[in-house]
Amino acid sequence: MKKSETRKSLSGKTPVELQTELEALLREQFGLRMQAATQQLTDNSKLKGVRRGIARVRTLIHQKVLAQ
């Protein structure tokens, strides 16, 4: 999925749905960190992408809270 498609799909979600998405991304980040620590992670760019996804979701949550 392209970045613009990801942003559009995330911007259409409610803050509760975004919170659920954030929890899923944090779990994925934890799993990737554990794989990196045990030398099982083959694609290091996934970690960077998940971090950026977390930042996107947190930004959208903050914007929606301020807009209320």
PDB file of N, H, CA, C and O in Angstrom:
ATOM      1  N   MET A   1       0.837  -1.170   0.000  1.00  0.00           N
ATOM      2  CA  MET A   1       0.000   0.000   0.000  1.00  0.00           C
ATOM      3  C   MET A   1       0.892   1.247   0.000  1.00  0.00           C
ATOM      4  O   MET A   1       1.910   1.294   0.691  1.00  0.00           O
ATOM      5  N   LYS A   2       0.497   2.247  -0.780  1.00  0.00           N
ATOM      6  H   LYS A   2      -0.330   2.209  -1.341  1.00  0.00           H
ATOM      7  CA  LYS A   2       1.251   3.478  -0.844  1.00  0.00           C
ATOM      8  C   LYS A   2       1.010   4.312   0.411  1.00  0.00           C
ATOM      9  O   LYS A   2       0.040   4.100   1.139  1.00  0.00           O
ATOM     10  N   LYS A   3       1.905   5.257   0.646  1.00  0.00           N
ATOM     11  H   LYS A   3       2.693   5.429   0.055  1.00  0.00           H
ATOM     12  CA  LYS A   3       1.785   6.108   1.830  1.00  0.00           C
ATOM     13  C   LYS A   3       0.486   6.900   1.821  1.00  0.00           C
ATOM     14  O   LYS A   3      -0.168   7.032   2.856  1.00  0.00           O
ATOM     15  N   SER A   4       0.106   7.427   0.659  1.00  0.00           N
ATOM     16  H   SER A   4       0.637   7.319  -0.181  1.00  0.00           H
ATOM     17  CA  SER A   4      -1.106   8.240   0.597  1.00  0.00           C
ATOM     18  C   SER A   4      -2.343   7.394   0.882  1.00  0.00           C
ATOM     19  O   SER A   4      -3.290   7.867   1.510  1.00  0.00           O
ATOM     20  N   GLU A   5      -2.335   6.147   0.423  1.00  0.00           N
ATOM     21  H   GLU A   5      -1.566   5.762  -0.087  1.00  0.00           H
ATOM     22  CA  GLU A   5      -3.463   5.254   0.704  1.00  0.00           C
ATOM     23  C   GLU A   5      -3.520   4.926   2.191  1.00  0.00           C
ATOM     24  O   GLU A   5      -4.603   4.841   2.771  1.00  0.00           O
ATOM     25  N   THR A   6      -2.364   4.744   2.802  1.00  0.00           N
ATOM     26  H   THR A   6      -1.485   4.813   2.331  1.00  0.00           H
ATOM     27  CA  THR A   6      -2.304   4.456   4.234  1.00  0.00           C
ATOM     28  C   THR A   6      -2.835   5.636   5.025  1.00  0.00           C
ATOM     29  O   THR A   6      -3.616   5.459   5.959  1.00  0.00           O
ATOM     30  N   ARG A   7      -2.418   6.839   4.658  1.00  0.00           N
ATOM     31  H   ARG A   7      -1.784   6.983   3.898  1.00  0.00           H
ATOM     32  CA  ARG A   7      -2.882   8.041   5.355  1.00  0.00           C
ATOM     33  C   ARG A   7      -4.387   8.211   5.221  1.00  0.00           C
ATOM     34  O   ARG A   7      -5.065   8.555   6.189  1.00  0.00           O
ATOM     35  N   LYS A   8      -4.909   7.971   4.027  1.00  0.00           N
ATOM     36  H   LYS A   8      -4.358   7.692   3.240  1.00  0.00           H
ATOM     37  CA  LYS A   8      -6.348   8.112   3.814  1.00  0.00           C
ATOM     38  C   LYS A   8      -7.126   7.093   4.632  1.00  0.00           C
ATOM     39  O   LYS A   8      -8.159   7.418   5.217  1.00  0.00           O
ATOM     40  N   SER A   9      -6.630   5.862   4.674  1.00  0.00           N
ATOM     41  H   SER A   9      -5.790   5.598   4.199  1.00  0.00           H
ATOM     42  CA  SER A   9      -7.341   4.841   5.435  1.00  0.00           C
ATOM     43  C   SER A   9      -7.277   5.127   6.927  1.00  0.00           C
ATOM     44  O   SER A   9      -8.239   4.860   7.647  1.00  0.00           O
ATOM     45  N   LEU A  10      -6.161   5.664   7.402  1.00  0.00           N
ATOM     46  H   LEU A  10      -5.379   5.880   6.817  1.00  0.00           H
ATOM     47  CA  LEU A  10      -6.041   5.983   8.822  1.00  0.00           C
ATOM     48  C   LEU A  10      -6.851   7.220   9.188  1.00  0.00           C
ATOM     49  O   LEU A  10      -7.429   7.276  10.273  1.00  0.00           O
ATOM     50  N   SER A  11      -6.903   8.205   8.310  1.00  0.00           N
ATOM     51  H   SER A  11      -6.433   8.160   7.428  1.00  0.00           H
ATOM     52  CA  SER A  11      -7.608   9.445   8.647  1.00  0.00           C
ATOM     53  C   SER A  11      -9.117   9.239   8.725  1.00  0.00           C
ATOM     54  O   SER A  11      -9.816  10.043   9.340  1.00  0.00           O
ATOM     55  N   GLY A  12      -9.625   8.180   8.114  1.00  0.00           N
ATOM     56  H   GLY A  12      -9.057   7.526   7.614  1.00  0.00           H
ATOM     57  CA  GLY A  12     -11.049   7.911   8.159  1.00  0.00           C
ATOM     58  C   GLY A  12     -11.490   7.167   9.412  1.00  0.00           C
ATOM     59  O   GLY A  12     -12.684   6.951   9.618  1.00  0.00           O
ATOM     60  N   LYS A  13     -10.536   6.774  10.247  1.00  0.00           N
ATOM     61  H   LYS A  13      -9.566   6.949  10.080  1.00  0.00           H
ATOM     62  CA  LYS A  13     -10.873   6.001  11.436  1.00  0.00           C
ATOM     63  C   LYS A  13     -11.157   6.905  12.628  1.00  0.00           C
ATOM     64  O   LYS A  13     -10.700   8.047  12.690  1.00  0.00           O
ATOM     65  N   THR A  14     -11.919   6.366  13.570  1.00  0.00           N
ATOM     66  H   THR A  14     -12.290   5.438  13.520  1.00  0.00           H
ATOM     67  CA  THR A  14     -12.221   7.090  14.803  1.00  0.00           C
ATOM     68  C   THR A  14     -11.026   6.967  15.748  1.00  0.00           C
ATOM     69  O   THR A  14     -10.163   6.113  15.545  1.00  0.00           O
ATOM     70  N   PRO A  15     -10.969   7.820  16.785  1.00  0.00           N
ATOM     71  CA  PRO A  15      -9.872   7.713  17.753  1.00  0.00           C
ATOM     72  C   PRO A  15      -9.784   6.341  18.429  1.00  0.00           C
ATOM     73  O   PRO A  15      -8.687   5.880  18.744  1.00  0.00           O
ATOM     74  N   VAL A  16     -10.913   5.692  18.653  1.00  0.00           N
ATOM     75  H   VAL A  16     -11.805   6.066  18.398  1.00  0.00           H
ATOM     76  CA  VAL A  16     -10.902   4.363  19.274  1.00  0.00           C
ATOM     77  C   VAL A  16     -10.270   3.347  18.322  1.00  0.00           C
ATOM     78  O   VAL A  16      -9.469   2.512  18.742  1.00  0.00           O
ATOM     79  N   GLU A  17     -10.628   3.420  17.047  1.00  0.00           N
ATOM     80  H   GLU A  17     -11.278   4.098  16.705  1.00  0.00           H
ATOM     81  CA  GLU A  17     -10.043   2.520  16.055  1.00  0.00           C
ATOM     82  C   GLU A  17      -8.545   2.788  15.898  1.00  0.00           C
ATOM     83  O   GLU A  17      -7.756   1.861  15.714  1.00  0.00           O
ATOM     84  N   LEU A  18      -8.163   4.066  15.972  1.00  0.00           N
ATOM     85  H   LEU A  18      -8.804   4.819  16.121  1.00  0.00           H
ATOM     86  CA  LEU A  18      -6.750   4.411  15.879  1.00  0.00           C
ATOM     87  C   LEU A  18      -5.979   3.867  17.080  1.00  0.00           C
ATOM     88  O   LEU A  18      -4.837   3.429  16.944  1.00  0.00           O
ATOM     89  N   GLN A  19      -6.603   3.896  18.246  1.00  0.00           N
ATOM     90  H   GLN A  19      -7.531   4.252  18.356  1.00  0.00           H
ATOM     91  CA  GLN A  19      -5.957   3.356  19.441  1.00  0.00           C
ATOM     92  C   GLN A  19      -5.723   1.849  19.285  1.00  0.00           C
ATOM     93  O   GLN A  19      -4.678   1.334  19.683  1.00  0.00           O
ATOM     94  N   THR A  20      -6.692   1.154  18.709  1.00  0.00           N
ATOM     95  H   THR A  20      -7.541   1.572  18.386  1.00  0.00           H
ATOM     96  CA  THR A  20      -6.543  -0.281  18.450  1.00  0.00           C
ATOM     97  C   THR A  20      -5.406  -0.528  17.462  1.00  0.00           C
ATOM     98  O   THR A  20      -4.607  -1.447  17.641  1.00  0.00           O
ATOM     99  N   GLU A  21      -5.339   0.292  16.428  1.00  0.00           N
ATOM    100  H   GLU A  21      -5.988   1.039  16.283  1.00  0.00           H
ATOM    101  CA  GLU A  21      -4.273   0.194  15.431  1.00  0.00           C
ATOM    102  C   GLU A  21      -2.911   0.446  16.086  1.00  0.00           C
ATOM    103  O   GLU A  21      -1.934  -0.239  15.782  1.00  0.00           O
ATOM    104  N   LEU A  22      -2.855   1.423  16.976  1.00  0.00           N
ATOM    105  H   LEU A  22      -3.649   1.979  17.223  1.00  0.00           H
ATOM    106  CA  LEU A  22      -1.617   1.744  17.673  1.00  0.00           C
ATOM    107  C   LEU A  22      -1.148   0.569  18.523  1.00  0.00           C
ATOM    108  O   LEU A  22       0.038   0.241  18.535  1.00  0.00           O
ATOM    109  N   GLU A  23      -2.071  -0.059  19.229  1.00  0.00           N
ATOM    110  H   GLU A  23      -3.035   0.207  19.219  1.00  0.00           H
ATOM    111  CA  GLU A  23      -1.708  -1.220  20.053  1.00  0.00           C
ATOM    112  C   GLU A  23      -1.157  -2.357  19.196  1.00  0.00           C
ATOM    113  O   GLU A  23      -0.200  -3.026  19.586  1.00  0.00           O
ATOM    114  N   ALA A  24      -1.758  -2.572  18.034  1.00  0.00           N
ATOM    115  H   ALA A  24      -2.536  -2.029  17.717  1.00  0.00           H
ATOM    116  CA  ALA A  24      -1.275  -3.626  17.134  1.00  0.00           C
ATOM    117  C   ALA A  24       0.133  -3.305  16.627  1.00  0.00           C
ATOM    118  O   ALA A  24       0.982  -4.191  16.538  1.00  0.00           O
ATOM    119  N   LEU A  25       0.373  -2.042  16.298  1.00  0.00           N
ATOM    120  H   LEU A  25      -0.317  -1.322  16.371  1.00  0.00           H
ATOM    121  CA  LEU A  25       1.694  -1.647  15.819  1.00  0.00           C
ATOM    122  C   LEU A  25       2.744  -1.763  16.920  1.00  0.00           C
ATOM    123  O   LEU A  25       3.880  -2.156  16.658  1.00  0.00           O
ATOM    124  N   LEU A  26       2.368  -1.422  18.148  1.00  0.00           N
ATOM    125  H   LEU A  26       1.445  -1.102  18.361  1.00  0.00           H
ATOM    126  CA  LEU A  26       3.311  -1.544  19.258  1.00  0.00           C
ATOM    127  C   LEU A  26       3.673  -3.007  19.524  1.00  0.00           C
ATOM    128  O   LEU A  26       4.821  -3.323  19.836  1.00  0.00           O
ATOM    129  N   ARG A  27       2.683  -3.896  19.397  1.00  0.00           N
ATOM    130  H   ARG A  27       1.750  -3.639  19.143  1.00  0.00           H
ATOM    131  CA  ARG A  27       2.962  -5.333  19.546  1.00  0.00           C
ATOM    132  C   ARG A  27       3.900  -5.816  18.442  1.00  0.00           C
ATOM    133  O   ARG A  27       4.828  -6.586  18.689  1.00  0.00           O
ATOM    134  N   GLU A  28       3.639  -5.347  17.218  1.00  0.00           N
ATOM    135  H   GLU A  28       2.885  -4.721  17.018  1.00  0.00           H
ATOM    136  CA  GLU A  28       4.491  -5.737  16.095  1.00  0.00           C
ATOM    137  C   GLU A  28       5.915  -5.224  16.301  1.00  0.00           C
ATOM    138  O   GLU A  28       6.880  -5.936  16.023  1.00  0.00           O
ATOM    139  N   GLN A  29       6.045  -3.992  16.789  1.00  0.00           N
ATOM    140  H   GLN A  29       5.261  -3.414  17.015  1.00  0.00           H
ATOM    141  CA  GLN A  29       7.361  -3.430  17.052  1.00  0.00           C
ATOM    142  C   GLN A  29       8.098  -4.259  18.103  1.00  0.00           C
ATOM    143  O   GLN A  29       9.294  -4.517  17.966  1.00  0.00           O
ATOM    144  N   PHE A  30       7.394  -4.672  19.139  1.00  0.00           N
ATOM    145  H   PHE A  30       6.423  -4.463  19.251  1.00  0.00           H
ATOM    146  CA  PHE A  30       8.015  -5.493  20.172  1.00  0.00           C
ATOM    147  C   PHE A  30       8.529  -6.806  19.585  1.00  0.00           C
ATOM    148  O   PHE A  30       9.649  -7.230  19.871  1.00  0.00           O
ATOM    149  N   GLY A  31       7.703  -7.438  18.769  1.00  0.00           N
ATOM    150  H   GLY A  31       6.793  -7.094  18.537  1.00  0.00           H
ATOM    151  CA  GLY A  31       8.109  -8.687  18.141  1.00  0.00           C
ATOM    152  C   GLY A  31       9.337  -8.510  17.257  1.00  0.00           C
ATOM    153  O   GLY A  31      10.241  -9.346  17.262  1.00  0.00           O
ATOM    154  N   LEU A  32       9.364  -7.423  16.501  1.00  0.00           N
ATOM    155  H   LEU A  32       8.630  -6.744  16.496  1.00  0.00           H
ATOM    156  CA  LEU A  32      10.504  -7.163  15.624  1.00  0.00           C
ATOM    157  C   LEU A  32      11.770  -6.872  16.434  1.00  0.00           C
ATOM    158  O   LEU A  32      12.865  -7.291  16.058  1.00  0.00           O
ATOM    159  N   ARG A  33      11.611  -6.149  17.550  1.00  0.00           N
ATOM    160  H   ARG A  33      10.721  -5.809  17.855  1.00  0.00           H
ATOM    161  CA  ARG A  33      12.768  -5.872  18.413  1.00  0.00           C
ATOM    162  C   ARG A  33      13.327  -7.165  18.996  1.00  0.00           C
ATOM    163  O   ARG A  33      14.542  -7.328  19.101  1.00  0.00           O
ATOM    164  N   MET A  34      12.446  -8.075  19.373  1.00  0.00           N
ATOM    165  H   MET A  34      11.458  -7.942  19.288  1.00  0.00           H
ATOM    166  CA  MET A  34      12.909  -9.357  19.917  1.00  0.00           C
ATOM    167  C   MET A  34      13.623 -10.174  18.836  1.00  0.00           C
ATOM    168  O   MET A  34      14.631 -10.826  19.110  1.00  0.00           O
ATOM    169  N   GLN A  35      13.099 -10.136  17.610  1.00  0.00           N
ATOM    170  H   GLN A  35      12.280  -9.607  17.387  1.00  0.00           H
ATOM    171  CA  GLN A  35      13.756 -10.831  16.512  1.00  0.00           C
ATOM    172  C   GLN A  35      15.135 -10.235  16.241  1.00  0.00           C
ATOM    173  O   GLN A  35      16.089 -10.962  15.963  1.00  0.00           O
ATOM    174  N   ALA A  36      15.233  -8.913  16.324  1.00  0.00           N
ATOM    175  H   ALA A  36      14.458  -8.322  16.549  1.00  0.00           H
ATOM    176  CA  ALA A  36      16.525  -8.258  16.093  1.00  0.00           C
ATOM    177  C   ALA A  36      17.515  -8.627  17.185  1.00  0.00           C
ATOM    178  O   ALA A  36      18.700  -8.823  16.914  1.00  0.00           O
ATOM    179  N   ALA A  37      17.030  -8.723  18.424  1.00  0.00           N
ATOM    180  H   ALA A  37      16.067  -8.564  18.643  1.00  0.00           H
ATOM    181  CA  ALA A  37      17.922  -9.053  19.531  1.00  0.00           C
ATOM    182  C   ALA A  37      18.436 -10.482  19.438  1.00  0.00           C
ATOM    183  O   ALA A  37      19.551 -10.767  19.876  1.00  0.00           O
ATOM    184  N   THR A  38      17.644 -11.379  18.876  1.00  0.00           N
ATOM    185  H   THR A  38      16.738 -11.148  18.521  1.00  0.00           H
ATOM    186  CA  THR A  38      18.057 -12.778  18.765  1.00  0.00           C
ATOM    187  C   THR A  38      18.617 -13.105  17.381  1.00  0.00           C
ATOM    188  O   THR A  38      18.777 -14.274  17.031  1.00  0.00           O
ATOM    189  N   GLN A  39      18.911 -12.078  16.602  1.00  0.00           N
ATOM    190  H   GLN A  39      18.782 -11.128  16.886  1.00  0.00           H
ATOM    191  CA  GLN A  39      19.511 -12.229  15.270  1.00  0.00           C
ATOM    192  C   GLN A  39      18.610 -12.997  14.304  1.00  0.00           C
ATOM    193  O   GLN A  39      19.114 -13.667  13.403  1.00  0.00           O
ATOM    194  N   GLN A  40      17.294 -12.916  14.471  1.00  0.00           N
ATOM    195  H   GLN A  40      16.885 -12.372  15.203  1.00  0.00           H
ATOM    196  CA  GLN A  40      16.371 -13.601  13.569  1.00  0.00           C
ATOM    197  C   GLN A  40      15.718 -12.655  12.570  1.00  0.00           C
ATOM    198  O   GLN A  40      15.051 -13.103  11.637  1.00  0.00           O
ATOM    199  N   LEU A  41      15.903 -11.367  12.755  1.00  0.00           N
ATOM    200  H   LEU A  41      16.445 -11.003  13.512  1.00  0.00           H
ATOM    201  CA  LEU A  41      15.279 -10.381  11.873  1.00  0.00           C
ATOM    202  C   LEU A  41      16.058 -10.313  10.569  1.00  0.00           C
ATOM    203  O   LEU A  41      17.258 -10.041  10.568  1.00  0.00           O
ATOM    204  N   THR A  42      15.367 -10.563   9.453  1.00  0.00           N
ATOM    205  H   THR A  42      14.392 -10.785   9.454  1.00  0.00           H
ATOM    206  CA  THR A  42      16.046 -10.556   8.159  1.00  0.00           C
ATOM    207  C   THR A  42      15.877  -9.223   7.434  1.00  0.00           C
ATOM    208  O   THR A  42      16.748  -8.827   6.659  1.00  0.00           O
ATOM    209  N   ASP A  43      14.771  -8.533   7.676  1.00  0.00           N
ATOM    210  H   ASP A  43      14.064  -8.855   8.305  1.00  0.00           H
ATOM    211  CA  ASP A  43      14.498  -7.275   6.989  1.00  0.00           C
ATOM    212  C   ASP A  43      14.454  -6.144   8.012  1.00  0.00           C
ATOM    213  O   ASP A  43      13.426  -5.907   8.646  1.00  0.00           O
ATOM    214  N   ASN A  44      15.577  -5.450   8.165  1.00  0.00           N
ATOM    215  H   ASN A  44      16.412  -5.642   7.650  1.00  0.00           H
ATOM    216  CA  ASN A  44      15.673  -4.385   9.161  1.00  0.00           C
ATOM    217  C   ASN A  44      14.802  -3.181   8.830  1.00  0.00           C
ATOM    218  O   ASN A  44      14.488  -2.390   9.719  1.00  0.00           O
ATOM    219  N   SER A  45      14.413  -3.029   7.595  1.00  0.00           N
ATOM    220  H   SER A  45      14.668  -3.672   6.873  1.00  0.00           H
ATOM    221  CA  SER A  45      13.603  -1.874   7.215  1.00  0.00           C
ATOM    222  C   SER A  45      12.177  -1.977   7.762  1.00  0.00           C
ATOM    223  O   SER A  45      11.478  -0.968   7.862  1.00  0.00           O
ATOM    224  N   LYS A  46      11.742  -3.190   8.115  1.00  0.00           N
ATOM    225  H   LYS A  46      12.309  -4.009   8.034  1.00  0.00           H
ATOM    226  CA  LYS A  46      10.400  -3.341   8.695  1.00  0.00           C
ATOM    227  C   LYS A  46      10.303  -2.605  10.026  1.00  0.00           C
ATOM    228  O   LYS A  46       9.265  -2.025  10.344  1.00  0.00           O
ATOM    229  N   LEU A  47      11.371  -2.628  10.796  1.00  0.00           N
ATOM    230  H   LEU A  47      12.215  -3.099  10.538  1.00  0.00           H
ATOM    231  CA  LEU A  47      11.390  -1.949  12.090  1.00  0.00           C
ATOM    232  C   LEU A  47      11.205  -0.443  11.906  1.00  0.00           C
ATOM    233  O   LEU A  47      10.462   0.199  12.650  1.00  0.00           O
ATOM    234  N   LYS A  48      11.883   0.103  10.919  1.00  0.00           N
ATOM    235  H   LYS A  48      12.486  -0.418  10.315  1.00  0.00           H
ATOM    236  CA  LYS A  48      11.769   1.533  10.630  1.00  0.00           C
ATOM    237  C   LYS A  48      10.358   1.881  10.155  1.00  0.00           C
ATOM    238  O   LYS A  48       9.806   2.909  10.545  1.00  0.00           O
ATOM    239  N   GLY A  49       9.784   1.038   9.326  1.00  0.00           N
ATOM    240  H   GLY A  49      10.233   0.203   9.008  1.00  0.00           H
ATOM    241  CA  GLY A  49       8.435   1.276   8.829  1.00  0.00           C
ATOM    242  C   GLY A  49       7.393   1.223   9.928  1.00  0.00           C
ATOM    243  O   GLY A  49       6.446   2.009   9.923  1.00  0.00           O
ATOM    244  N   VAL A  50       7.554   0.311  10.867  1.00  0.00           N
ATOM    245  H   VAL A  50       8.323  -0.328  10.872  1.00  0.00           H
ATOM    246  CA  VAL A  50       6.611   0.198  11.979  1.00  0.00           C
ATOM    247  C   VAL A  50       6.729   1.427  12.874  1.00  0.00           C
ATOM    248  O   VAL A  50       5.720   1.958  13.338  1.00  0.00           O
ATOM    249  N   ARG A  51       7.962   1.881  13.119  1.00  0.00           N
ATOM    250  H   ARG A  51       8.782   1.449  12.742  1.00  0.00           H
ATOM    251  CA  ARG A  51       8.148   3.087  13.936  1.00  0.00           C
ATOM    252  C   ARG A  51       7.454   4.292  13.304  1.00  0.00           C
ATOM    253  O   ARG A  51       6.830   5.097  13.995  1.00  0.00           O
ATOM    254  N   ARG A  52       7.571   4.402  12.003  1.00  0.00           N
ATOM    255  H   ARG A  52       8.078   3.748  11.441  1.00  0.00           H
ATOM    256  CA  ARG A  52       6.922   5.520  11.311  1.00  0.00           C
ATOM    257  C   ARG A  52       5.401   5.381  11.337  1.00  0.00           C
ATOM    258  O   ARG A  52       4.681   6.374  11.441  1.00  0.00           O
ATOM    259  N   GLY A  53       4.922   4.147  11.241  1.00  0.00           N
ATOM    260  H   GLY A  53       5.507   3.341  11.156  1.00  0.00           H
ATOM    261  CA  GLY A  53       3.484   3.913  11.345  1.00  0.00           C
ATOM    262  C   GLY A  53       2.954   4.304  12.706  1.00  0.00           C
ATOM    263  O   GLY A  53       1.878   4.893  12.810  1.00  0.00           O
ATOM    264  N   ILE A  54       3.698   3.984  13.753  1.00  0.00           N
ATOM    265  H   ILE A  54       4.572   3.506  13.669  1.00  0.00           H
ATOM    266  CA  ILE A  54       3.316   4.372  15.106  1.00  0.00           C
ATOM    267  C   ILE A  54       3.253   5.885  15.213  1.00  0.00           C
ATOM    268  O   ILE A  54       2.319   6.430  15.800  1.00  0.00           O
ATOM    269  N   ALA A  55       4.232   6.559  14.654  1.00  0.00           N
ATOM    270  H   ALA A  55       4.991   6.116  14.177  1.00  0.00           H
ATOM    271  CA  ALA A  55       4.247   8.023  14.694  1.00  0.00           C
ATOM    272  C   ALA A  55       3.048   8.601  13.945  1.00  0.00           C
ATOM    273  O   ALA A  55       2.445   9.572  14.402  1.00  0.00           O
ATOM    274  N   ARG A  56       2.698   8.016  12.799  1.00  0.00           N
ATOM    275  H   ARG A  56       3.188   7.227  12.427  1.00  0.00           H
ATOM    276  CA  ARG A  56       1.542   8.498  12.038  1.00  0.00           C
ATOM    277  C   ARG A  56       0.255   8.363  12.840  1.00  0.00           C
ATOM    278  O   ARG A  56      -0.557   9.287  12.891  1.00  0.00           O
ATOM    279  N   VAL A  57       0.076   7.196  13.468  1.00  0.00           N
ATOM    280  H   VAL A  57       0.735   6.445  13.427  1.00  0.00           H
ATOM    281  CA  VAL A  57      -1.152   6.951  14.219  1.00  0.00           C
ATOM    282  C   VAL A  57      -1.221   7.876  15.426  1.00  0.00           C
ATOM    283  O   VAL A  57      -2.278   8.439  15.715  1.00  0.00           O
ATOM    284  N   ARG A  58      -0.110   8.040  16.132  1.00  0.00           N
ATOM    285  H   ARG A  58       0.748   7.583  15.898  1.00  0.00           H
ATOM    286  CA  ARG A  58      -0.108   8.931  17.301  1.00  0.00           C
ATOM    287  C   ARG A  58      -0.400  10.373  16.898  1.00  0.00           C
ATOM    288  O   ARG A  58      -1.091  11.094  17.618  1.00  0.00           O
ATOM    289  N   THR A  59       0.122  10.790  15.755  1.00  0.00           N
ATOM    290  H   THR A  59       0.684  10.205  15.170  1.00  0.00           H
ATOM    291  CA  THR A  59      -0.140  12.145  15.261  1.00  0.00           C
ATOM    292  C   THR A  59      -1.623  12.325  14.962  1.00  0.00           C
ATOM    293  O   THR A  59      -2.214  13.338  15.336  1.00  0.00           O
ATOM    294  N   LEU A  60      -2.224  11.352  14.293  1.00  0.00           N
ATOM    295  H   LEU A  60      -1.744  10.529  13.989  1.00  0.00           H
ATOM    296  CA  LEU A  60      -3.649  11.443  13.962  1.00  0.00           C
ATOM    297  C   LEU A  60      -4.513  11.433  15.216  1.00  0.00           C
ATOM    298  O   LEU A  60      -5.502  12.163  15.291  1.00  0.00           O
ATOM    299  N   ILE A  61      -4.155  10.616  16.201  1.00  0.00           N
ATOM    300  H   ILE A  61      -3.352  10.023  16.140  1.00  0.00           H
ATOM    301  CA  ILE A  61      -4.915  10.603  17.459  1.00  0.00           C
ATOM    302  C   ILE A  61      -4.851  11.977  18.107  1.00  0.00           C
ATOM    303  O   ILE A  61      -5.866  12.507  18.559  1.00  0.00           O
ATOM    304  N   HIS A  62      -3.662  12.549  18.150  1.00  0.00           N
ATOM    305  H   HIS A  62      -2.838  12.119  17.782  1.00  0.00           H
ATOM    306  CA  HIS A  62      -3.490  13.865  18.769  1.00  0.00           C
ATOM    307  C   HIS A  62      -4.285  14.938  18.010  1.00  0.00           C
ATOM    308  O   HIS A  62      -4.916  15.793  18.632  1.00  0.00           O
ATOM    309  N   GLN A  63      -4.258  14.896  16.690  1.00  0.00           N
ATOM    310  H   GLN A  63      -3.746  14.201  16.185  1.00  0.00           H
ATOM    311  CA  GLN A  63      -5.008  15.871  15.902  1.00  0.00           C
ATOM    312  C   GLN A  63      -6.507  15.746  16.134  1.00  0.00           C
ATOM    313  O   GLN A  63      -7.205  16.754  16.246  1.00  0.00           O
ATOM    314  N   LYS A  64      -7.001  14.525  16.206  1.00  0.00           N
ATOM    315  H   LYS A  64      -6.434  13.706  16.116  1.00  0.00           H
ATOM    316  CA  LYS A  64      -8.435  14.322  16.409  1.00  0.00           C
ATOM    317  C   LYS A  64      -8.861  14.749  17.800  1.00  0.00           C
ATOM    318  O   LYS A  64      -9.963  15.271  17.972  1.00  0.00           O
ATOM    319  N   VAL A  65      -8.016  14.541  18.794  1.00  0.00           N
ATOM    320  H   VAL A  65      -7.121  14.117  18.655  1.00  0.00           H
ATOM    321  CA  VAL A  65      -8.342  14.967  20.150  1.00  0.00           C
ATOM    322  C   VAL A  65      -8.384  16.490  20.222  1.00  0.00           C
ATOM    323  O   VAL A  65      -9.274  17.052  20.860  1.00  0.00           O
ATOM    324  N   LEU A  66      -7.442  17.158  19.582  1.00  0.00           N
ATOM    325  H   LEU A  66      -6.719  16.702  19.064  1.00  0.00           H
ATOM    326  CA  LEU A  66      -7.416  18.624  19.592  1.00  0.00           C
ATOM    327  C   LEU A  66      -8.581  19.228  18.810  1.00  0.00           C
ATOM    328  O   LEU A  66      -9.034  20.330  19.122  1.00  0.00           O
ATOM    329  N   ALA A  67      -9.060  18.521  17.806  1.00  0.00           N
ATOM    330  H   ALA A  67      -8.692  17.626  17.552  1.00  0.00           H
ATOM    331  CA  ALA A  67     -10.154  19.032  16.981  1.00  0.00           C
ATOM    332  C   ALA A  67     -11.493  18.995  17.697  1.00  0.00           C
ATOM    333  O   ALA A  67     -12.426  19.688  17.292  1.00  0.00           O
ATOM    334  N   GLN A  68     -11.607  18.201  18.752  1.00  0.00           N
ATOM    335  H   GLN A  68     -10.849  17.638  19.081  1.00  0.00           H
ATOM    336  CA  GLN A  68     -12.890  18.068  19.450  1.00  0.00           C
ATOM    337  C   GLN A  68     -13.188  19.248  20.322  1.00  0.00           C
ATOM    338  O   GLN A  68     -14.231  19.285  20.975  1.00  0.00           O
TER     339      GLN A  68
END
